[in-house]
Amino acid sequence: MTMSLSADEVSRYSRQMLLPEVGKSGQLALKSTSVLIVGCGGLGCPASLYLTAAGIGKIGLVDNDLVEKSNLHRQVLHNEQRITKPKTDSAFETLKALNSNVVFETINCRLIRDNASEIVSKYDIIIDGTDNPMTRYLLSDVCVINKKPLVSGSALRFDGQLTVYNFDSNTPCYRCLFPSPPPVGTVTNCSDGGVLGVIPGTIGNLQALETIKIALGRKPTYAGKMLLFDGLNGEFRTITLRGKRSDCISCGPNATIGPELVDYETFCGIQCNASQYLKILESEERMTAKEYFDNYFNTNEKHLLIDVRDKLQADITKLDNAVNIPLKDIQNGNGFQQIEDLIDQQMDKTNVKLIIMCRRGNASQKAVRLLKTKINDILIKDIIGGLEAWAKEVDPKFPMY
């Protein structure tokens, strides 16, 4: 069956078709192309928006999250009325209203090794809009197996990156560059490190641009190269990547990763889409947020509550009775003196009780362990789950970020 453009499509895409690099044949090529976007977040939203506007024939949207208020500064397909709605459904509503000529498939699930190949194999080009190493390895492996180009982007704080993996026989896959996963606890995402909304917007738009080039039959600029974007200083830098590794276990001649794939959570040492919770302290060295509320916060029991998050986070929100002494100050020794001074000023030295809190209960455990090496003969405990647990167990109206 010969594909053609409707009158509406000719009118809609006329400004694109005036470009000699596109023309009518290029517009038909876009219409015949299918793109899978994994992640309807900061990268997937702008990428899908411009691919929809450009007239890509079919777009698949994969995500298993719900819209949250903290998403809205960067995930521009969603709005306040759609908070708690599945991101795929919210994205579909916006995109369908923009261009009804595009066919959409909403896939409201997490991409895992049991479903990845079945989903990916149906599309021509794959866009990685995720923020965790497990899915990046999974997507790369699946794209190698199914011979699909992978347009990958990332954004954090004021910085962004972009590259295209597995485009041809010369371009590397993700494992060629990163054969081993990063150490547990070293990967920061937007939720923990923050991001200026226009940074993923910039990278997501460039992902759409690279995807359009591939659909038009052109070689993408960043196949075999990586774009580094410094948004704070307004600088773009391009580096050349090494080619495929001959010993790559995914795309090398002696690859060991087959269609059954691998256990990516075990490989990376953490769970996908889950916060990392450390286990440093014994149970008797900890208390729940509800226990703290019942036995300390809501009583006259004297104690000192230390919030060990960075000042930037503590300035956003904290418990009124908390004193902010960042973990890094305790680690470099300065915090010990501050705490000892507070104990001298505020506490009965015969009954000192020191409670440590952070955002999720990780930094607080590290602080307790350090404090116990320097401060003796006092009760020192942390609050399990930190402020996130406080918001869930004690005060649902407490503002979280």
DRENDO-1510 file (C-alpha; in Angstrom, 1 decimal, always signed):
<recs>
REC; n; res; u; v; w
REC; 1; MET; +0.0; +0.0; +0.0 .
REC; 2; THR; +1.4; +3.4; -1.0 .
REC; 3; MET; +1.6; +5.9; +1.8 .
REC; 4; SER; +0.4; +9.4; +1.1 .
REC; 5; LEU; -0.2; +12.7; +2.9 .
REC; 6; SER; -3.7; +14.0; +3.6 .
REC; 7; ALA; -4.6; +17.6; +2.9 .
REC; 8; ASP; -4.4; +18.3; +6.6 .
REC; 9; GLU; -0.9; +16.9; +6.8 .
REC; 10; VAL; +0.3; +18.8; +3.8 .
REC; 11; SER; -0.9; +22.0; +5.4 .
REC; 12; ARG; +0.4; +21.1; +8.8 .
REC; 13; TYR; +3.9; +20.1; +7.7 .
REC; 14; SER; +4.4; +22.5; +4.8 .
REC; 15; ARG; +7.1; +24.5; +6.5 .
REC; 16; GLN; +9.1; +21.3; +7.1 .
REC; 17; MET; +8.6; +20.1; +3.5 .
REC; 18; LEU; +10.0; +23.4; +2.2 .
REC; 19; LEU; +13.3; +22.3; +3.5 .
REC; 20; PRO; +15.3; +20.5; +0.7 .
REC; 21; GLU; +16.6; +18.0; +3.4 .
REC; 22; VAL; +13.0; +17.0; +4.0 .
REC; 23; GLY; +10.6; +17.6; +1.1 .
REC; 24; LYS; +7.5; +15.4; +0.6 .
REC; 25; SER; +9.6; +12.2; +0.5 .
REC; 26; GLY; +11.1; +13.1; +3.9 .
REC; 27; GLN; +7.7; +13.8; +5.4 .
REC; 28; LEU; +6.5; +10.5; +4.2 .
REC; 29; ALA; +9.5; +8.9; +5.8 .
REC; 30; LEU; +8.7; +10.5; +9.1 .
REC; 31; LYS; +5.1; +9.3; +8.8 .
REC; 32; SER; +6.3; +5.7; +8.1 .
REC; 33; THR; +8.6; +5.7; +11.2 .
REC; 34; SER; +7.8; +4.5; +14.7 .
REC; 35; VAL; +9.5; +5.7; +17.8 .
REC; 36; LEU; +9.5; +4.2; +21.3 .
REC; 37; ILE; +10.1; +6.7; +24.1 .
REC; 38; VAL; +11.0; +5.1; +27.4 .
REC; 39; GLY; +10.2; +7.6; +30.1 .
REC; 40; CYS; +7.6; +10.3; +30.0 .
REC; 41; GLY; +9.6; +12.6; +32.2 .
REC; 42; GLY; +12.0; +15.5; +31.7 .
REC; 43; LEU; +13.6; +14.1; +28.6 .
REC; 44; GLY; +10.7; +12.1; +27.2 .
REC; 45; CYS; +8.2; +15.0; +27.4 .
REC; 46; PRO; +10.0; +17.5; +25.1 .
REC; 47; ALA; +11.2; +14.7; +22.8 .
REC; 48; SER; +7.7; +13.3; +22.3 .
REC; 49; LEU; +6.2; +16.8; +21.9 .
REC; 50; TYR; +8.4; +17.7; +19.0 .
REC; 51; LEU; +8.3; +14.3; +17.4 .
REC; 52; THR; +4.5; +14.5; +17.5 .
REC; 53; ALA; +4.6; +18.0; +16.0 .
REC; 54; ALA; +7.0; +16.8; +13.3 .
REC; 55; GLY; +4.6; +14.0; +12.2 .
REC; 56; ILE; +6.3; +10.8; +13.3 .
REC; 57; GLY; +3.8; +8.1; +12.3 .
REC; 58; LYS; +3.7; +6.1; +15.6 .
REC; 59; ILE; +4.9; +6.9; +19.0 .
REC; 60; GLY; +5.0; +4.5; +21.9 .
REC; 61; LEU; +5.1; +5.9; +25.5 .
REC; 62; VAL; +6.5; +3.7; +28.3 .
REC; 63; ASP; +6.4; +4.7; +31.9 .
REC; 64; ASN; +4.9; +3.3; +35.1 .
REC; 65; ASP; +5.0; +6.4; +37.3 .
REC; 66; LEU; +2.2; +8.8; +38.3 .
REC; 67; VAL; +2.3; +12.6; +37.8 .
REC; 68; GLU; +3.6; +14.4; +40.9 .
REC; 69; LYS; +3.7; +18.1; +41.6 .
REC; 70; SER; +7.5; +18.1; +41.7 .
REC; 71; ASN; +7.5; +16.9; +38.1 .
REC; 72; LEU; +5.8; +19.9; +36.6 .
REC; 73; HIS; +8.8; +22.3; +36.3 .
REC; 74; ARG; +10.4; +20.1; +33.7 .
REC; 75; GLN; +7.9; +17.5; +32.5 .
REC; 76; VAL; +5.9; +19.9; +30.3 .
REC; 77; LEU; +3.3; +17.5; +29.0 .
REC; 78; HIS; +1.6; +17.2; +32.4 .
REC; 79; ASN; -0.3; +19.8; +34.4 .
REC; 80; GLU; -1.8; +20.4; +37.9 .
REC; 81; GLN; -5.1; +18.7; +37.0 .
REC; 82; ARG; -3.4; +15.5; +36.1 .
REC; 83; ILE; -1.5; +15.0; +39.4 .
REC; 84; THR; -1.7; +11.3; +40.4 .
REC; 85; LYS; -2.6; +10.3; +36.9 .
REC; 86; PRO; -0.4; +7.8; +35.0 .
REC; 87; LYS; +2.2; +9.7; +33.1 .
REC; 88; THR; +1.6; +7.8; +29.9 .
REC; 89; ASP; -2.1; +8.8; +30.0 .
REC; 90; SER; -1.3; +12.4; +30.7 .
REC; 91; ALA; +1.3; +12.5; +27.9 .
REC; 92; PHE; -1.2; +10.9; +25.5 .
REC; 93; GLU; -3.8; +13.6; +26.2 .
REC; 94; THR; -1.4; +16.4; +25.5 .
REC; 95; LEU; +0.1; +14.8; +22.4 .
REC; 96; LYS; -3.1; +13.7; +20.8 .
REC; 97; ALA; -4.5; +17.2; +21.2 .
REC; 98; LEU; -1.5; +18.5; +19.3 .
REC; 99; ASN; -1.6; +16.1; +16.4 .
REC; 100; SER; -4.4; +13.6; +15.8 .
REC; 101; ASN; -2.6; +12.2; +12.7 .
REC; 102; VAL; -0.1; +10.4; +14.9 .
REC; 103; VAL; -0.8; +6.9; +16.2 .
REC; 104; PHE; +0.0; +6.5; +19.9 .
REC; 105; GLU; +0.5; +3.5; +22.1 .
REC; 106; THR; +0.6; +4.0; +25.9 .
REC; 107; ILE; +2.5; +1.3; +27.7 .
REC; 108; ASN; +1.9; +1.8; +31.4 .
REC; 109; CYS; +4.5; -0.5; +32.9 .
REC; 110; ARG; +8.2; -0.6; +33.9 .
REC; 111; LEU; +10.5; -1.9; +31.2 .
REC; 112; ILE; +12.1; -5.1; +32.5 .
REC; 113; ARG; +13.9; -8.0; +30.9 .
REC; 114; ASP; +10.7; -10.0; +30.6 .
REC; 115; ASN; +8.9; -7.5; +28.4 .
REC; 116; ALA; +11.6; -5.3; +26.9 .
REC; 117; SER; +12.3; -7.2; +23.7 .
REC; 118; GLU; +8.6; -7.7; +22.9 .
REC; 119; ILE; +8.1; -3.9; +23.3 .
REC; 120; VAL; +11.3; -2.6; +21.6 .
REC; 121; SER; +11.1; -4.9; +18.6 .
REC; 122; LYS; +7.9; -3.2; +17.3 .
REC; 123; TYR; +9.6; +0.2; +16.9 .
REC; 124; ASP; +12.2; +1.6; +14.5 .
REC; 125; ILE; +14.0; +4.0; +16.8 .
REC; 126; ILE; +14.3; +4.0; +20.6 .
REC; 127; ILE; +14.7; +7.0; +22.8 .
REC; 128; ASP; +16.1; +6.6; +26.3 .
REC; 129; GLY; +14.6; +9.1; +28.7 .
REC; 130; THR; +15.3; +7.2; +31.9 .
REC; 131; ASP; +17.4; +8.1; +34.9 .
REC; 132; ASN; +18.8; +4.9; +36.3 .
REC; 133; PRO; +21.7; +2.6; +35.2 .
REC; 134; MET; +19.6; -0.6; +35.2 .
REC; 135; THR; +17.2; +0.5; +32.5 .
REC; 136; ARG; +20.1; +2.0; +30.5 .
REC; 137; TYR; +21.9; -1.3; +30.4 .
REC; 138; LEU; +18.7; -3.1; +29.6 .
REC; 139; LEU; +17.7; -0.8; +26.8 .
REC; 140; SER; +21.2; -0.9; +25.3 .
REC; 141; ASP; +21.3; -4.7; +25.3 .
REC; 142; VAL; +17.8; -5.0; +23.9 .
REC; 143; CYS; +18.6; -2.6; +21.1 .
REC; 144; VAL; +21.7; -4.5; +20.2 .
REC; 145; ILE; +19.7; -7.8; +20.1 .
REC; 146; ASN; +16.9; -6.2; +18.0 .
REC; 147; LYS; +19.2; -4.0; +15.9 .
REC; 148; LYS; +17.7; -0.7; +16.9 .
REC; 149; PRO; +19.4; +2.7; +17.2 .
REC; 150; LEU; +19.2; +4.1; +20.7 .
REC; 151; VAL; +19.0; +7.9; +21.2 .
REC; 152; SER; +20.2; +8.4; +24.8 .
REC; 153; GLY; +20.1; +11.6; +26.9 .
REC; 154; SER; +20.7; +12.6; +30.5 .
REC; 155; ALA; +20.3; +15.7; +32.5 .
REC; 156; LEU; +21.3; +16.7; +36.0 .
REC; 157; ARG; +21.5; +20.1; +37.7 .
REC; 158; PHE; +22.8; +22.4; +34.9 .
REC; 159; ASP; +24.4; +19.7; +32.8 .
REC; 160; GLY; +23.2; +17.4; +30.0 .
REC; 161; GLN; +24.6; +14.7; +27.7 .
REC; 162; LEU; +23.5; +13.2; +24.5 .
REC; 163; THR; +24.7; +10.4; +22.2 .
REC; 164; VAL; +23.3; +7.8; +19.8 .
REC; 165; TYR; +24.2; +4.1; +20.6 .
REC; 166; ASN; +24.2; +1.2; +18.2 .
REC; 167; PHE; +23.4; +3.2; +15.1 .
REC; 168; ASP; +25.7; +1.2; +12.8 .
REC; 169; SER; +28.6; -1.3; +12.8 .
REC; 170; ASN; +31.0; +1.4; +14.1 .
REC; 171; THR; +29.0; +3.1; +16.9 .
REC; 172; PRO; +29.4; +1.6; +20.4 .
REC; 173; CYS; +26.7; +0.4; +22.7 .
REC; 174; TYR; +26.2; +1.6; +26.3 .
REC; 175; ARG; +28.2; -1.4; +27.6 .
REC; 176; CYS; +31.2; -0.5; +25.3 .
REC; 177; LEU; +31.6; +2.7; +27.2 .
REC; 178; PHE; +30.5; +1.4; +30.6 .
REC; 179; PRO; +31.3; -2.3; +30.9 .
REC; 180; SER; +30.9; -2.2; +34.7 .
REC; 181; PRO; +28.1; -0.4; +36.6 .
REC; 182; PRO; +28.8; +2.5; +38.8 .
REC; 183; PRO; +29.4; +1.8; +42.5 .
REC; 184; VAL; +26.2; +1.6; +44.6 .
REC; 185; GLY; +25.3; +5.0; +46.0 .
REC; 186; THR; +27.3; +7.1; +43.5 .
REC; 187; VAL; +24.5; +7.7; +40.9 .
REC; 188; THR; +22.5; +10.9; +41.5 .
REC; 189; ASN; +19.2; +11.5; +39.8 .
REC; 190; CYS; +17.0; +14.6; +39.5 .
REC; 191; SER; +15.1; +13.7; +42.6 .
REC; 192; ASP; +18.2; +13.8; +44.8 .
REC; 193; GLY; +20.5; +16.2; +42.9 .
REC; 194; GLY; +18.0; +18.6; +41.4 .
REC; 195; VAL; +17.8; +19.9; +37.8 .
REC; 196; LEU; +16.9; +23.1; +36.1 .
REC; 197; GLY; +13.8; +22.4; +34.0 .
REC; 198; VAL; +15.2; +23.8; +30.7 .
REC; 199; ILE; +18.2; +21.4; +30.8 .
REC; 200; PRO; +16.3; +18.2; +30.1 .
REC; 201; GLY; +14.1; +20.3; +27.8 .
REC; 202; THR; +17.2; +21.2; +25.8 .
REC; 203; ILE; +18.5; +17.6; +25.7 .
REC; 204; GLY; +15.1; +16.2; +25.0 .
REC; 205; ASN; +14.7; +18.5; +22.0 .
REC; 206; LEU; +18.1; +17.4; +20.7 .
REC; 207; GLN; +17.1; +13.8; +21.1 .
REC; 208; ALA; +14.0; +14.5; +18.9 .
REC; 209; LEU; +16.3; +16.2; +16.4 .
REC; 210; GLU; +18.6; +13.1; +16.2 .
REC; 211; THR; +15.6; +10.9; +15.9 .
REC; 212; ILE; +14.3; +12.9; +13.0 .
REC; 213; LYS; +17.6; +12.7; +11.2 .
REC; 214; ILE; +17.6; +8.9; +11.5 .
REC; 215; ALA; +14.0; +8.7; +10.3 .
REC; 216; LEU; +15.0; +10.8; +7.2 .
REC; 217; GLY; +17.8; +8.4; +6.4 .
REC; 218; ARG; +20.6; +10.7; +7.6 .
REC; 219; LYS; +23.4; +9.8; +10.0 .
REC; 220; PRO; +22.8; +11.4; +13.4 .
REC; 221; THR; +25.4; +13.9; +14.5 .
REC; 222; TYR; +26.1; +12.1; +17.7 .
REC; 223; ALA; +26.5; +8.6; +16.6 .
REC; 224; GLY; +30.1; +7.9; +17.8 .
REC; 225; LYS; +30.2; +11.2; +19.5 .
REC; 226; MET; +28.8; +12.6; +22.8 .
REC; 227; LEU; +27.5; +16.1; +23.3 .
REC; 228; LEU; +28.2; +17.7; +26.7 .
REC; 229; PHE; +26.0; +20.6; +27.6 .
REC; 230; ASP; +27.0; +23.1; +30.4 .
REC; 231; GLY; +23.8; +25.1; +30.8 .
REC; 232; LEU; +25.2; +27.3; +33.6 .
REC; 233; ASN; +27.9; +28.7; +31.3 .
REC; 234; GLY; +26.0; +28.2; +28.0 .
REC; 235; GLU; +28.7; +25.9; +26.5 .
REC; 236; PHE; +28.3; +22.9; +24.2 .
REC; 237; ARG; +31.2; +20.5; +23.8 .
REC; 238; THR; +31.5; +17.4; +21.6 .
REC; 239; ILE; +33.8; +14.5; +22.3 .
REC; 240; THR; +34.6; +11.6; +20.1 .
REC; 241; LEU; +33.8; +8.2; +21.6 .
REC; 242; ARG; +35.8; +5.0; +21.1 .
REC; 243; GLY; +34.3; +2.5; +18.7 .
REC; 244; LYS; +32.8; -0.8; +19.6 .
REC; 245; ARG; +34.8; -2.9; +22.0 .
REC; 246; SER; +35.9; -6.2; +20.6 .
REC; 247; ASP; +35.4; -7.7; +24.0 .
REC; 248; CYS; +31.9; -6.2; +24.7 .
REC; 249; ILE; +29.7; -8.8; +26.1 .
REC; 250; SER; +26.7; -7.2; +24.4 .
REC; 251; CYS; +27.7; -6.2; +20.9 .
REC; 252; GLY; +31.1; -7.8; +20.5 .
REC; 253; PRO; +31.8; -10.7; +18.2 .
REC; 254; ASN; +31.8; -13.1; +21.2 .
REC; 255; ALA; +28.9; -11.5; +23.0 .
REC; 256; THR; +27.5; -13.5; +25.9 .
REC; 257; ILE; +24.3; -11.6; +26.4 .
REC; 258; GLY; +21.5; -13.2; +24.5 .
REC; 259; PRO; +17.7; -12.8; +24.2 .
REC; 260; GLU; +17.2; -14.0; +27.8 .
REC; 261; LEU; +19.2; -11.0; +28.9 .
REC; 262; VAL; +20.5; -10.7; +32.5 .
REC; 263; ASP; +19.3; -9.7; +36.0 .
REC; 264; TYR; +20.0; -6.0; +35.8 .
REC; 265; GLU; +19.2; -5.2; +39.4 .
REC; 266; THR; +21.7; -7.8; +40.6 .
REC; 267; PHE; +24.2; -6.6; +38.0 .
REC; 268; CYS; +23.9; -3.0; +39.2 .
REC; 269; GLY; +23.4; -3.9; +42.9 .
REC; 270; ILE; +20.3; -1.8; +43.4 .
REC; 271; GLN; +16.6; -2.0; +42.6 .
REC; 272; CYS; +15.3; -0.1; +39.6 .
REC; 273; ASN; +13.2; +3.0; +40.3 .
REC; 274; ALA; +13.8; +2.6; +44.0 .
REC; 275; SER; +15.6; +4.8; +46.5 .
REC; 276; GLN; +18.7; +3.2; +47.9 .
REC; 277; TYR; +18.4; +2.5; +51.7 .
REC; 278; LEU; +21.5; +1.8; +53.6 .
REC; 279; LYS; +21.7; -0.6; +56.5 .
REC; 280; ILE; +24.5; +0.6; +58.8 .
REC; 281; LEU; +23.0; +0.7; +62.2 .
REC; 282; GLU; +21.5; -2.0; +64.4 .
REC; 283; SER; +17.7; -1.8; +65.1 .
REC; 284; GLU; +18.3; -0.6; +68.7 .
REC; 285; GLU; +20.2; +2.4; +67.3 .
REC; 286; ARG; +17.2; +3.6; +65.3 .
REC; 287; MET; +13.6; +4.7; +65.8 .
REC; 288; THR; +10.6; +5.2; +63.5 .
REC; 289; ALA; +9.2; +8.6; +62.8 .
REC; 290; LYS; +6.1; +7.8; +64.7 .
REC; 291; GLU; +8.2; +6.7; +67.7 .
REC; 292; TYR; +10.0; +10.0; +67.6 .
REC; 293; PHE; +6.7; +11.9; +67.4 .
REC; 294; ASP; +5.2; +10.0; +70.3 .
REC; 295; ASN; +8.2; +9.9; +72.6 .
REC; 296; TYR; +10.0; +13.2; +71.9 .
REC; 297; PHE; +8.4; +15.7; +69.5 .
REC; 298; ASN; +5.0; +15.5; +71.1 .
REC; 299; THR; +6.2; +15.4; +74.7 .
REC; 300; ASN; +8.5; +17.4; +77.0 .
REC; 301; GLU; +11.3; +14.8; +76.7 .
REC; 302; LYS; +14.4; +16.9; +76.4 .
REC; 303; HIS; +16.6; +16.0; +73.4 .
REC; 304; LEU; +18.5; +17.6; +70.6 .
REC; 305; LEU; +17.4; +17.0; +67.0 .
REC; 306; ILE; +20.1; +17.3; +64.4 .
REC; 307; ASP; +19.2; +17.5; +60.7 .
REC; 308; VAL; +22.3; +16.4; +58.7 .
REC; 309; ARG; +21.1; +17.3; +55.2 .
REC; 310; ASP; +23.0; +19.9; +53.3 .
REC; 311; LYS; +22.0; +23.5; +54.1 .
REC; 312; LEU; +20.4; +23.9; +50.6 .
REC; 313; GLN; +17.9; +21.1; +51.4 .
REC; 314; ALA; +17.3; +22.2; +55.0 .
REC; 315; ASP; +16.5; +25.7; +53.7 .
REC; 316; ILE; +13.7; +24.2; +51.7 .
REC; 317; THR; +11.9; +22.5; +54.6 .
REC; 318; LYS; +12.8; +21.0; +58.0 .
REC; 319; LEU; +11.2; +20.3; +61.4 .
REC; 320; ASP; +10.9; +23.5; +63.5 .
REC; 321; ASN; +13.0; +22.1; +66.4 .
REC; 322; ALA; +15.8; +20.7; +64.2 .
REC; 323; VAL; +19.3; +22.2; +64.1 .
REC; 324; ASN; +21.0; +21.8; +60.7 .
REC; 325; ILE; +24.6; +20.5; +60.9 .
REC; 326; PRO; +25.4; +18.9; +57.5 .
REC; 327; LEU; +26.9; +15.4; +57.4 .
REC; 328; LYS; +29.9; +16.8; +55.5 .
REC; 329; ASP; +30.7; +19.0; +58.5 .
REC; 330; ILE; +30.6; +16.0; +60.8 .
REC; 331; GLN; +32.8; +14.1; +58.5 .
REC; 332; ASN; +35.4; +16.8; +58.4 .
REC; 333; GLY; +35.3; +17.3; +62.1 .
REC; 334; ASN; +33.8; +20.7; +62.4 .
REC; 335; GLY; +30.3; +19.3; +63.2 .
REC; 336; PHE; +31.5; +17.6; +66.4 .
REC; 337; GLN; +32.4; +20.9; +68.1 .
REC; 338; GLN; +29.1; +22.4; +67.0 .
REC; 339; ILE; +27.1; +19.5; +68.6 .
REC; 340; GLU; +29.2; +19.6; +71.7 .
REC; 341; ASP; +28.5; +23.3; +72.1 .
REC; 342; LEU; +24.8; +22.7; +71.6 .
REC; 343; ILE; +24.9; +20.0; +74.3 .
REC; 344; ASP; +26.7; +22.4; +76.7 .
REC; 345; GLN; +24.2; +25.1; +76.0 .
REC; 346; GLN; +20.9; +23.3; +75.9 .
REC; 347; MET; +21.1; +19.9; +77.5 .
REC; 348; ASP; +21.3; +18.3; +81.0 .
REC; 349; LYS; +24.6; +16.5; +80.6 .
REC; 350; THR; +23.4; +13.7; +82.8 .
REC; 351; ASN; +20.6; +12.8; +80.4 .
REC; 352; VAL; +21.7; +13.7; +76.9 .
REC; 353; LYS; +19.6; +12.4; +74.0 .
REC; 354; LEU; +20.8; +13.1; +70.5 .
REC; 355; ILE; +18.4; +12.3; +67.6 .
REC; 356; ILE; +19.7; +12.5; +64.0 .
REC; 357; MET; +17.5; +13.0; +61.0 .
REC; 358; CYS; +18.0; +13.4; +57.2 .
REC; 359; ARG; +15.8; +13.0; +54.1 .
REC; 360; ARG; +15.6; +9.2; +53.8 .
REC; 361; GLY; +17.6; +7.8; +56.7 .
REC; 362; ASN; +20.9; +7.2; +55.0 .
REC; 363; ALA; +23.0; +10.2; +55.9 .
REC; 364; SER; +21.6; +10.0; +59.4 .
REC; 365; GLN; +23.0; +6.5; +59.9 .
REC; 366; LYS; +26.5; +7.6; +58.7 .
REC; 367; ALA; +26.3; +10.5; +61.1 .
REC; 368; VAL; +25.3; +8.3; +64.1 .
REC; 369; ARG; +28.2; +6.0; +63.4 .
REC; 370; LEU; +30.7; +8.9; +63.3 .
REC; 371; LEU; +29.2; +10.6; +66.3 .
REC; 372; LYS; +29.5; +7.5; +68.4 .
REC; 373; THR; +33.3; +7.4; +67.8 .
REC; 374; LYS; +33.7; +10.9; +69.3 .
REC; 375; ILE; +30.9; +11.5; +71.8 .
REC; 376; ASN; +30.5; +8.9; +74.6 .
REC; 377; ASP; +27.9; +8.1; +77.2 .
REC; 378; ILE; +24.9; +9.6; +75.6 .
REC; 379; LEU; +21.9; +8.2; +73.7 .
REC; 380; ILE; +22.4; +8.7; +69.9 .
REC; 381; LYS; +19.8; +7.4; +67.5 .
REC; 382; ASP; +18.6; +8.2; +64.0 .
REC; 383; ILE; +15.0; +8.3; +62.5 .
REC; 384; ILE; +14.3; +5.5; +60.1 .
REC; 385; GLY; +13.2; +6.9; +56.7 .
REC; 386; GLY; +13.9; +10.5; +57.7 .
REC; 387; LEU; +11.6; +13.3; +56.6 .
REC; 388; GLU; +10.0; +11.1; +54.0 .
REC; 389; ALA; +8.8; +8.7; +56.7 .
REC; 390; TRP; +7.7; +11.8; +58.8 .
REC; 391; ALA; +5.5; +12.9; +55.9 .
REC; 392; LYS; +4.0; +9.4; +55.5 .
REC; 393; GLU; +3.7; +8.3; +59.2 .
REC; 394; VAL; +3.1; +11.6; +61.1 .
REC; 395; ASP; +2.3; +14.7; +59.0 .
REC; 396; PRO; +1.0; +14.1; +55.5 .
REC; 397; LYS; +0.9; +17.8; +54.9 .
REC; 398; PHE; +4.6; +18.2; +55.6 .
REC; 399; PRO; +6.1; +19.7; +52.4 .
REC; 400; MET; +8.5; +17.3; +50.7 .
REC; 401; TYR; +10.7; +17.8; +47.7 .
</recs>
